[in-house]
Amino acid sequence: MDVFEALKTRLEIKEFEKRHVPAEVKKEILEAGRLAPSGMNSQHWRFILVDNGEDLKTLADISMTGKWVKDCDFAIIVLTSTKYPWHLLDAGRAITHMQLAAWNRGVGSRIYTGYDEKRMRQTFNIPSEYSISGVIGFGYPARKILGRKNRLPLEQVAYLNRYGQPISF
Ligand SMILES: Cc1cc2nc3c(=O)[nH]c(=O)nc-3n(C[C@H](O)[C@H](O)[C@H](O)COP(=O)(O)O)c2cc1C
């Protein structure tokens, strides 16, 4: 899939088919995370693949904003090192890489960031030096995605040469 086409059509979904995503696609998604750029090439992200029903249910139970993760085929917990002031930027880049690689294979996804941190650390054995920067749930979309994005127009978010100066093409 053309990269810009993927950007235009990908929506964050939370309803998934029961069908399993093949192991090779899961590996490709993790590879996309591994290939992401990071500040000073520090590569401090760590990814935990959660692919069994019981752990997905636990993820849902200890989340405030990602209850839908129980219906995913698998999830990836993204950890980044708080040693790097830019660690959340790196998390965002790895997450975007993984979501686009997934969409290229027809796999939908959504991120969530609301969870009981203590229980996340206990359950998944997460060391204190890592921030839990996001959890992404993945799976085949339950229904056809119609690709309508609710976004501000370009002129409202982009300027020419100076803040506030209108841009047009
Ligand atoms: C930093 C970040 C945090 C998010 N946290 C949550 C969350 O906790 N729960 C959730 O269901 N969606 C979460 N989302 C998904 C957003 O709501 C979604 O990306 C946004 O509504 C745009 O969706 P769309 O691309 O389908 O239009 C988060 C997205 C981002 C980028």
PDBQT file of the ligand as one rigid body, heavy atoms in Angstrom, charges set to zero:
ROOT
HETATM    1  C1  LIG A 201      -1.644   9.886  22.340  1.00  0.00    +0.000 C 
HETATM    2  C2  LIG A 201      -2.947   9.166  22.084  1.00  0.00    +0.000 A 
HETATM    3  C3  LIG A 201      -3.663   8.654  23.139  1.00  0.00    +0.000 A 
HETATM    4  C4  LIG A 201      -4.866   7.965  22.908  1.00  0.00    +0.000 A 
HETATM    5  N1  LIG A 201      -5.520   7.394  23.967  1.00  0.00    +0.000 NA
HETATM    6  C5  LIG A 201      -6.637   6.680  23.716  1.00  0.00    +0.000 A 
HETATM    7  C6  LIG A 201      -7.279   5.983  24.785  1.00  0.00    +0.000 A 
HETATM    8  O1  LIG A 201      -6.841   6.028  25.943  1.00  0.00    +0.000 OA
HETATM    9  N2  LIG A 201      -8.382   5.247  24.488  1.00  0.00    +0.000 N 
HETATM   10  C7  LIG A 201      -8.886   5.155  23.214  1.00  0.00    +0.000 A 
HETATM   11  O2  LIG A 201      -9.876   4.440  23.009  1.00  0.00    +0.000 OA
HETATM   12  N3  LIG A 201      -8.302   5.822  22.189  1.00  0.00    +0.000 NA
HETATM   13  C8  LIG A 201      -7.193   6.558  22.410  1.00  0.00    +0.000 A 
HETATM   14  N4  LIG A 201      -6.566   7.210  21.370  1.00  0.00    +0.000 N 
HETATM   15  C9  LIG A 201      -7.140   7.127  20.016  1.00  0.00    +0.000 C 
HETATM   16  C10 LIG A 201      -7.670   8.503  19.550  1.00  0.00    +0.000 C 
HETATM   17  O3  LIG A 201      -8.884   8.767  20.177  1.00  0.00    +0.000 OA
HETATM   18  C11 LIG A 201      -7.778   8.476  18.032  1.00  0.00    +0.000 C 
HETATM   19  O4  LIG A 201      -6.481   8.352  17.519  1.00  0.00    +0.000 OA
HETATM   20  C12 LIG A 201      -8.409   9.751  17.478  1.00  0.00    +0.000 C 
HETATM   21  O5  LIG A 201      -9.734   9.842  17.900  1.00  0.00    +0.000 OA
HETATM   22  C13 LIG A 201      -8.367   9.782  15.961  1.00  0.00    +0.000 C 
HETATM   23  O6  LIG A 201      -8.979   8.628  15.465  1.00  0.00    +0.000 OA
HETATM   24  P1  LIG A 201      -9.152   8.397  13.891  1.00  0.00    +0.000 P 
HETATM   25  O7  LIG A 201      -7.778   8.343  13.295  1.00  0.00    +0.000 OA
HETATM   26  O8  LIG A 201      -9.891   7.091  13.761  1.00  0.00    +0.000 OA
HETATM   27  O9  LIG A 201      -9.929   9.556  13.353  1.00  0.00    +0.000 OA
HETATM   28  C14 LIG A 201      -5.376   7.879  21.589  1.00  0.00    +0.000 A 
HETATM   29  C15 LIG A 201      -4.637   8.415  20.524  1.00  0.00    +0.000 A 
HETATM   30  C16 LIG A 201      -3.432   9.044  20.759  1.00  0.00    +0.000 A 
HETATM   31  C17 LIG A 201      -2.653   9.564  19.574  1.00  0.00    +0.000 C 
ENDROOT
TORSDOF 0
